Amino acid sequence: MKGKVYLVGAGPGDYKLITLKGMECIRGADVIVYDRLANPEYLKEAKNGCELIDAGKASSDHTLSQDKINAVIADKAKEGKVVVRLKGGDPYVFGRGGEEGEYLLECDIPFEVVPGITSAIAGPCYAGIPITHRDYASSFHVITGHLKDDEKDDINWSALAGLKGTLVFLMGVANLQKISQNLIREGKNPATPAALISWATRYNQSVVTGNLETIYELALQNNVKPPTLIVIGDVVSLRDKLNFFEEKPLFGKNVVVTRAREQNSQLTAMIHDLGGHAIELPAIKIEEIENNEVLSQCIDHLKSYTYLVFTSQNTVGIFFKKLEEKGLDTRSLGHMKIAAVGPSTVSSLKSKGINPDIIPQRAVGEAVYESLKDILTSTDHILLPKSAIAREYLTEELRKICEVTAVSLYHTVTEPIDKELLLNLLEQNEAHYITFTSSSTVTNLIKAIGTENINRLKSAKLISIGPVTSETIRKYGLEVYKEPDKYTIDEMAKCIIKDIKR
């Protein structure tokens, strides 16, 4: 049985600049053959068991040659697999997608093309340069920057020099001097504004501006390297007015996220939307306690409880999973008052159709106790789902008032992290902030890098979610740089923003 190939445009680099159909293809693929300019975060969306093949495709340094790429995608499809050829930008804009399509056609292999946002348009946009403008350019022209070594290249320099529209050269920084010289020689005004946009639309985007005469020297001075777009035209002069992307509060900042992989999407998305780069190094992993007979018995006797206290979104997910396994739903909780600790827990409960009756102002055990102590009586019975390593404070204090059944739902275990990546970031002072959302994230991260490397963490600004986590950080001799007044993910992000603005 033949499979199928999807030639998918991954967009210019910003994680969110991919089409819905492109992401759908990634999630359904059996094999993904990807280029280096495709955001690596997309590969995390692949299903379990998906084969990932690095095609490289850096300039003059291909992991696989184009002929080998053609053969690989065809051979995998002949095995009956769904293949995604993931290409930076758009497959048909200097992406050699046309050649791959022709090859697949010759092999009688069905394929589809999923367009992507080309960097030729998105790159200037994120640099504050509109590729067309009523007052400056009524057309734009996209040209390959890969020129032949001899003088007989295929580009009509005279025609290009005479155009009034915006010129965009892709993959051309290595030939920048030749490009600028050829245009000036053919009559292009040397004072024409020019820009070099490196790693366009990404957190590390950098832009150098000058004019056609000076841009090559400026590139040397600023050590400009691929991947870089060259933009030539009067629209470049609008950059100072329209540069929205580099004005984002976290632009250019690396923020290490140590939260469990199952929980880090909210913080990671927030950092991304604020222009930063979230480096996911989850120090913990949530492992549900299997065959949890204690939980099973608690659900069998729900009628005996008057209060149900959820202390994390993890407890909500596991509890309701067991409830559904037993053929029950929220109606079985109707006789109880429900308390929720923290906005994530509240959100998880609302997704189940439950508005908690009690929401403490702070997400710590002490605040939960304060919220309950004056309304509980000796006749109450509390069901308290929790982590196996949770502090005993809440259970012990509540038991002084009424009966409490505490049931452990999950273990927090150490998640293997890329130790060398983190140590390299710290060594180069490129781990600007490290976020800790629980004591276990602190303990497990230090365990992962080794106690001999604790002092290296002092080169980063450590952001703690609250006092319990801060206490653990200080226990290791480290300084808590910031702790929000409210112990939430949103407030952690605000701490970082305020620090940058300051």
Secondary structure as GFF3:
##gff-version 3
##sequence-region A 1 502
A	DSSP	beta_strand	4	9	.	.	.	ID=ss1
A	DSSP	alpha_helix	20	28	.	.	.	ID=ss2
A	DSSP	beta_strand	31	35	.	.	.	ID=ss3
A	DSSP	three_ten_helix	40	45	.	.	.	ID=ss4
A	DSSP	beta_strand	51	56	.	.	.	ID=ss5
A	DSSP	alpha_helix	66	78	.	.	.	ID=ss6
A	DSSP	beta_strand	82	87	.	.	.	ID=ss7
A	DSSP	alpha_helix	97	106	.	.	.	ID=ss8
A	DSSP	beta_strand	111	114	.	.	.	ID=ss9
A	DSSP	alpha_helix	119	126	.	.	.	ID=ss10
A	DSSP	beta_strand	140	144	.	.	.	ID=ss11
A	DSSP	alpha_helix	157	162	.	.	.	ID=ss12
A	DSSP	beta_strand	166	170	.	.	.	ID=ss13
A	DSSP	three_ten_helix	173	175	.	.	.	ID=ss14
A	DSSP	alpha_helix	176	185	.	.	.	ID=ss15
A	DSSP	beta_strand	193	198	.	.	.	ID=ss16
A	DSSP	beta_strand	206	211	.	.	.	ID=ss17
A	DSSP	alpha_helix	215	221	.	.	.	ID=ss18
A	DSSP	beta_strand	228	232	.	.	.	ID=ss19
A	DSSP	three_ten_helix	234	238	.	.	.	ID=ss20
A	DSSP	alpha_helix	239	242	.	.	.	ID=ss21
A	DSSP	three_ten_helix	245	247	.	.	.	ID=ss22
A	DSSP	beta_strand	254	257	.	.	.	ID=ss23
A	DSSP	alpha_helix	265	273	.	.	.	ID=ss24
A	DSSP	beta_strand	277	280	.	.	.	ID=ss25
A	DSSP	beta_strand	284	288	.	.	.	ID=ss26
A	DSSP	alpha_helix	293	300	.	.	.	ID=ss27
A	DSSP	three_ten_helix	302	304	.	.	.	ID=ss28
A	DSSP	beta_strand	307	310	.	.	.	ID=ss29
A	DSSP	alpha_helix	313	325	.	.	.	ID=ss30
A	DSSP	three_ten_helix	330	333	.	.	.	ID=ss31
A	DSSP	beta_strand	337	340	.	.	.	ID=ss32
A	DSSP	alpha_helix	343	351	.	.	.	ID=ss33
A	DSSP	alpha_helix	365	372	.	.	.	ID=ss34
A	DSSP	beta_strand	381	387	.	.	.	ID=ss35
A	DSSP	alpha_helix	393	398	.	.	.	ID=ss36
A	DSSP	beta_strand	403	414	.	.	.	ID=ss37
A	DSSP	alpha_helix	419	427	.	.	.	ID=ss38
A	DSSP	beta_strand	433	436	.	.	.	ID=ss39
A	DSSP	alpha_helix	439	449	.	.	.	ID=ss40
A	DSSP	three_ten_helix	451	459	.	.	.	ID=ss41
A	DSSP	beta_strand	461	464	.	.	.	ID=ss42
A	DSSP	alpha_helix	467	475	.	.	.	ID=ss43
A	DSSP	alpha_helix	489	501	.	.	.	ID=ss44
###
